């Protein structure tokens, strides 16, 4: 069993729950989804990664074991937290972000590509019109109820605070992010875009994200939803591992999108 440490660290003046395991030369930083927590993603993906990498994860403000603040949620603020944790770790990392965590990863890689080796974006939208919120927008739904129970077991603020973070999440998710394909063209970080074939993020939006990234790769996992890392963790872990270890750009037999530009004829 890999050595595990958990602690609260200061990220921009806020006590932030951080967990680290393994001792690989490279670090994979897992970024959980909205209204979720690190432990949920660690349960799915830590095992296939920790034998090769140091695996780190932290709970963002108002999530998991990290207390909320009076501030509204914003994806750029979540990217600030990602950057702060990477700087605290003291070396560049690979990011694996699910849903809101993927958005935070994408924004962090736009701003600080020097801190990020490669990134995996799971069920990630770059504009708010690319996602259907589904049961997450109904506090009385079974999904929201399960999220509230999970929140109550961990949060220093207690179960009764969940409606506050739920409302802040919905306000953010209905108005953010607002990136355009042209904005994505500036993200040079090698990126695996991964989604379920019945994801809350539309297939068209996911493909646009992949096509707009200069160093993008795409994986659509059959028979899965927005919860793809929980539904097929072994397959998702395998895809992530192969992407992190593989050549960039990938070597394929019949490249089309990645084919090098033809050299001009010289006189």
N, C-alpha and C positions, 0 to 999 in steps of 0.2 A: 504494500500500500504506500503510495507516494505521501511524503510529509505534507501536512496541511497546516496553514496558519491563517487565522482570522484576526482582524484588528480594525479599530476605527482610526482613520487617518484624516488629516486636515486637508480638505480640498476647497480652496477659496473661502476659508474661514468656517467651513461646515464639517461636522463630524460625519465621515462617510465610511460605511462598512465595506471592507476589502478582504477578499479571500484569495490565497495563493496556494498552489500545489505543484509538485514536480520540481525538476531541476534542470530542464533542458537549456541549451544555449540560447534558444529563441523563445520569445514569450508570445502566447496567444491570449488576447484579452477578449473575454466574452461580454457582450452587451445585451442585456435582457430586453424584453418587449415592454410595451406600455401596460401599466396596471399589473405588472408581473414582478418577478424578482430574479436574482442571480441563481438561486438554488434550483429553480425550475430548469434553467438552461444548463446548469452544471450537471444535473441528474441525467440529462440527455447526452451531452457532448464531452464531458470531462474525460470519461474512460477511454474513448478512442484517441484522445489527444495527449493525455498526460504522460504516456510512455516516451514521447518524443519531445514534448515542449513543456516549458513552465506554463501553467494555465492560471490566469488571474481573472477575477470578476469582481465588480463592485455594484452596490445598489445605489441608483441615482436618488436625488432628493425626492422624498415622498414615496419611495418604493422600498419594499423589503424591510431590511433592518435599519435603513437610513431615514431619519425623521424628515418631516416636511418643513417648509418655510412658508411665510406669508406671500411669497412671490408667485405669480402665475407660472405655468409651465410654458417653456419655449424650446424648440428643437436646437436653436443656436446655443441656449444655455446648457442643454444636455451635451452639446459638442464641447463647450467649455469644460465640463466635468471630465469628459473623455481625455481631453488634452492635459488637464491637471493630473489625472491618474497616470497617464503615460509619462509625464515629466517626473512624477514621484517615483515610478519604477526605474527610471534612470537609463533606459535604453529603448530603441525603437521596438515596436510590437507589430504583430499581425492582429487585425481586428476581425471578430466574427460577431456581427450585429443582427439581431432578429427584430423585425417590425420597427418599433420606435428606436431600438438600439441600432438598427441598420441605417436609419435616417441620421442619427447622431454620428455614426461612423462616416457616412458619406460627407457630412458637413465638416467633420474634423479633417478628413483627408483633403478636402478642398483648401482648408486653411493652413494645415501643417503637414504637408506630404513628407517632410523630413522625419517625422515621428512614426511613420507607418510604412511597413514593408509591403504587405498585401492585405486585402480585405475581402470578407465574404458578407454579402448583403442578402439576408433571408427574408422574404416577404416584405420587401422594402418599396415604398413609394417615394418619388421625388417631388410630387405635387399632391395636394390634398384631394384633387379630383380623381386620383388614380385608385382610391380605396373605397370599399363599401364597409362601413363600420359594423354592420350586422348587430349581433346581440350585445356588443359592448356599449351601445348607446342607450340601453334600457336597464336602469338600475334594478328593476324587478326581474330581469331575465335570469335563467339558470347560470349562464356564463358569468354575468356580472356578480351574481351571488357567490359563485365559487371564488371569484377574484377577491371579493370582500372578505370571505372567510380566510383565504390565504394571507391577505393583508393584515387581518386582525391577529393572526398567530405570530406575526413578525414585527409589525410596526411599533416603534416607541410611542406613537401617537394613539394607538388603540383602534379597535374595530369601528368605533363611532366616528372616526375621522375619515373613513373611506368615502363618504359622499362628497367631501371637499375635494379630494384628489381626483375622484371620478369626474366631477364637474370641470376641474382644471384640464384634465386630459381631453374631454370632449371639446372644450373651447379651442384648445390647440389643434387637435386633429381635424377639426372642421375648417380651419383657416390656414394651416401650415402643413408641410413646407410649401414653398412657392418657386421651386427651381424650374428652369426650362431646359430642354435638350441642349441648347447652346451653352448653358452653365456647366453641364456635365462633361462637355468636350474638353474642359480644362483639367479634369481629374485624371492624372496620369497614373495613379496607383493601380497596379494590377488587381482586378476585381472579379470575383465570382459572384454572379447574380443567380440566386437560387430561390425557387418558389414551388409551391404545390400547384398541381394542375387545376385545382378548384380553390385558389387562394382568394382572400379578401381583396388583395391587390390584383387588378385585372391583368389578364395575360397580355393584352395589348400594351398596357403601361409597363409591365415587366420587360417586354421585348424592346420597347423604346429605351428604357434604362440601359439595357445591355448594348443596344446598337449605338447609343450616344457616348458610351465610355470608350476611349481610345484603346484601352487594354482590358476589355471586358471578355468574360466567358459566361456561358449560360447553362443552367441545369434546371429543367422542369421535372419534378419528381411525380410520377404517376400515382393516382389513387390517394392523394393527400390534399390537405387544406392549408390554411394559414398556420396551423399547428404542426407543420411538416417536421420540425426537429424533434417534436415529441412523438409523432406518429411513426416515423421511420428513422430513429436515431442512429442505428448502425449504418444505414445507407448514407445518411447525411454526413455522419462522421467520416465515412470513407471518401466521399466526394470532397469534403473540406481538406482531408489529409493529402489526397492526390493533387489538389490544386496548390496547396502550400509547398509541396515538395517538387512539383513539376516545373519544366522549363517555361520561361516567359520570353517571347510568345510561345505557345505550345507548338510542338512539332506534329504536323498532320500530313497525311499522304496527298490529299487533294484540297489544298487551301484555296478559298475564294475570297472571303472577307479579309483574311489576313495575308493574302498574297502580296509579296513586295511589288512596288510600282515598277513597271517596265522601264528599263533605262532608255533614254532617248537615243535615236540613231545619230551617230557622229559622222560628220562629213569626212 
